Amino acid sequence: MGVTTLFRIEKKFADEMIAHAIEDAPNECCGIIAGKDGKVTQVYRAINAHLSPYSYTIDTKDLLRIDGEISDREWEWIGIYHSHTFTEAYPSATDINLAFLPNLLYFLVSLRDSSSPDLRAFHIFREDGTVTEEPLAIFE
C-alpha cells in the first residue's frame, strides 16, 4: 500500500475530464492522463468501446494511438480516468477488478449531482482490493 500524498493538478486538466464526462453522459467516458516527473502535461480523451452508462473499456486503437503519442513525447502514464454517471466518485467492484496498473492514479468523475461534478483520485491495488484515496489539489 502506498502513502497518501497530495496530488496537484491544473484546473484546465480537471475541467477537461469533467467536460468529457458531461459530453459523453449518460455513458461513461474514459481517458488517459500523461505527464513528466509526476506533473500532468496532457489529458487524452479516449473512446469508450462499451458505449455504456455502467462500464468502460478504452478502445484498443485509441489506446495504441495515445500510448504511441505519450511515448513519442517521452512522457509517462500518470493515470486513467473515467466517469460514473449515476454513482459517487469511488471505485466500483468492477473498477477494482480492472485495475491492472497499481502505480497509476485512477481518477473518477461523478455526475450523480450534475450541477456539481465530483473529481477524485485513487490508487487501486487489485490483488487485495485495497483502495486508497489520493487528495487532489486543483490549481490555476
Secondary structure as GFF3:
##gff-version 3
##sequence-region A 1 140
A	DSSP	beta_strand	7	10	.	.	.	ID=ss1
A	DSSP	alpha_helix	11	24	.	.	.	ID=ss2
A	DSSP	beta_strand	30	36	.	.	.	ID=ss3
A	DSSP	beta_strand	39	46	.	.	.	ID=ss4
A	DSSP	alpha_helix	60	72	.	.	.	ID=ss5
A	DSSP	beta_strand	76	84	.	.	.	ID=ss6
A	DSSP	alpha_helix	93	97	.	.	.	ID=ss7
A	DSSP	beta_strand	105	110	.	.	.	ID=ss8
A	DSSP	beta_strand	118	125	.	.	.	ID=ss9
A	DSSP	beta_strand	130	134	.	.	.	ID=ss10
A	DSSP	beta_strand	136	139	.	.	.	ID=ss11
###
